[in-house]
């Protein structure tokens, strides 16, 4: 894969087509990680609606321990998004080529950590179970914030509920019959938005199926290594570009 194409996907200079292509790749990764998390801990870690709803139910039923666990998972997701925001804004202030790629690289490292914890989860479920939940929620928040920052909140990779809602809205517009030809009042479907969101959900689903099969048949370590390598490949060119510039700047002083 050409270096120019990889830089276009994760570099600082953005275009709409590259945003969509990166979003599709990250949706595949998100679906795979979500499926792997379900196999590891029996729950989906990108579904913050369900986690917050469960927290409310547990609190109402007096299950304080479960409510606190759900709160921790939600805070981990929010923290992941916050870390991405900090990294991206820090990179923008310094005009780094890797202002987005650095977060992808961090996600790759954390995925490798997930593979390590997942491999030993059966042996130490009481210790590694909560750690795995927090780690996966952090990764999901981190990744969702990356594409949100890149695309200006037009693309999300884990928020399938919102994507499905937007698809339903656009389908409603498509089916709506404009009885009068009044341009200022006519209802028109945003076909580009409908296509984009349908593509993202399809990628998330394909990633989920592929991830579940991979985690089941080749194991957590091998599956997460593949996912991490894909992210490293995406992030590598802008990160190496900045490291090369940094080396050129400091080399005369050494």
Secondary structure, 3 states (H helix, E strand, C coil): CCHHHHHHHHCCCCCHHHHHHHHHHHHHHHHHHHHHHHHHHCCCCCCHHHHHHHHHHHHHCCCHHHHHHHHHHHHHHHHHHHHHHHHHHHHHHCCCCCCCHHHHHHHHHHHHHHHHHHHCCCCCHHHHHHHHHHHHHHHHHHHHHHHHHHHCCCCCCCCHHHHHHHHHHHHHHHHCCCCCCCCCCCCCCCHHHHHHHHHHHHHHHHHHHHHHHHHHHCCHHHHHHHHHHHHHHHHHHHHHHHHHHHHHHHHCCC
